[in-house]
Amino acid sequence: MANQYRARIVDSEAAASGDVHLDCFLERSKDEGGTWELVDGGHRTVVLDGDAVLAITENEGLTDNQKVGQLADMFKQEVVGWGIDRSDDADQQINALVSFPVKVEL
């Protein structure tokens, strides 16, 4: 069964570049009961293009819920590109095979 992931965004900050930085923690579902745990190396900054954010937030034709949905979609596109699901799965499989530290003759 593949792990499920989510991002917990804890803060946002304007960057001098015109972007918006979101401070987030990537978490994996630990069980069916809704327990989540931090993915190793899962504290990341997500960078959103400030102009793209403003195009959504200033669009008077959208409701606030639609704006939030579009911002969430933009966020997801950035995070999915990181490949955290693949790297986390690979890490878990390595740890199931070996105990660290490991010595490898070169």
C-alpha positions in Angstrom: 0.0 0.0 0.0 1.4 3.4 -1.0 1.9 6.0 1.7 -0.3 9.1 1.6 1.3 12.5 2.0 0.3 15.9 3.0 1.9 19.3 3.6 1.4 21.3 6.8 2.0 24.9 5.9 3.0 26.9 9.0 3.8 30.3 7.6 4.2 32.5 4.5 6.7 35.3 3.8 7.1 37.8 1.0 10.5 37.4 -0.8 12.5 40.3 -2.3 12.3 38.4 -5.6 8.5 39.0 -5.8 7.8 35.4 -4.9 6.0 34.1 -1.8 7.8 31.5 0.4 5.6 29.0 2.3 7.3 27.2 5.2 6.0 23.7 5.2 6.5 20.2 6.7 5.8 17.2 4.6 4.1 14.4 6.5 3.2 10.7 5.7 0.1 8.9 6.9 1.2 6.5 9.7 -2.0 4.5 9.9 -5.6 4.4 8.9 -6.6 6.3 12.1 -5.4 9.6 10.8 -2.0 9.7 12.6 0.7 11.6 10.6 4.4 11.7 11.0 7.1 14.0 9.6 9.0 12.7 6.6 12.7 12.7 7.2 14.1 15.8 5.5 10.5 16.9 5.0 10.9 20.5 6.2 10.9 22.6 3.0 10.2 26.0 1.6 7.7 26.1 -1.2 8.2 29.0 -3.6 5.1 30.4 -5.4 5.3 33.0 -8.1 4.0 36.2 -6.6 2.4 37.3 -9.9 0.6 34.0 -10.3 -0.7 34.3 -6.7 -2.0 37.8 -7.4 -3.7 36.6 -10.6 -5.7 34.3 -8.5 -6.3 36.4 -5.4 -7.3 39.5 -7.4 -9.6 37.7 -9.7 -13.0 39.2 -8.8 -14.8 36.4 -10.8 -13.7 33.8 -8.2 -15.2 33.1 -4.8 -12.8 32.9 -1.9 -13.2 29.1 -1.8 -12.3 29.0 -5.5 -9.3 31.1 -4.9 -8.1 28.9 -2.1 -8.7 25.8 -4.3 -6.6 27.3 -7.1 -3.8 28.3 -4.7 -3.8 24.7 -3.3 -3.5 23.4 -6.9 -0.6 25.7 -7.5 1.1 24.5 -4.3 0.5 20.8 -5.2 2.1 21.3 -8.6 5.3 22.6 -6.9 5.4 19.9 -4.2 4.6 16.8 -6.4 7.6 17.8 -8.6 9.9 17.1 -5.7 9.3 13.4 -5.8 9.0 13.0 -2.0 6.9 9.9 -2.5 9.6 8.1 -4.4 12.5 9.2 -2.2 10.6 8.4 1.0 9.6 5.0 -0.3 13.2 4.3 -1.4 14.5 5.4 2.0 12.1 3.1 3.9 13.0 0.2 1.7 16.8 0.7 2.3 16.2 0.9 6.0 14.2 -2.3 5.9 17.2 -4.1 4.3 20.2 -2.8 6.3 21.1 -1.4 9.7 23.2 1.7 9.7 26.1 2.4 9.8 27.1 0.3 6.9 30.7 -0.2 5.6 31.1 -0.6 1.8 34.5 -1.6 0.5 35.6 0.6 -2.5 
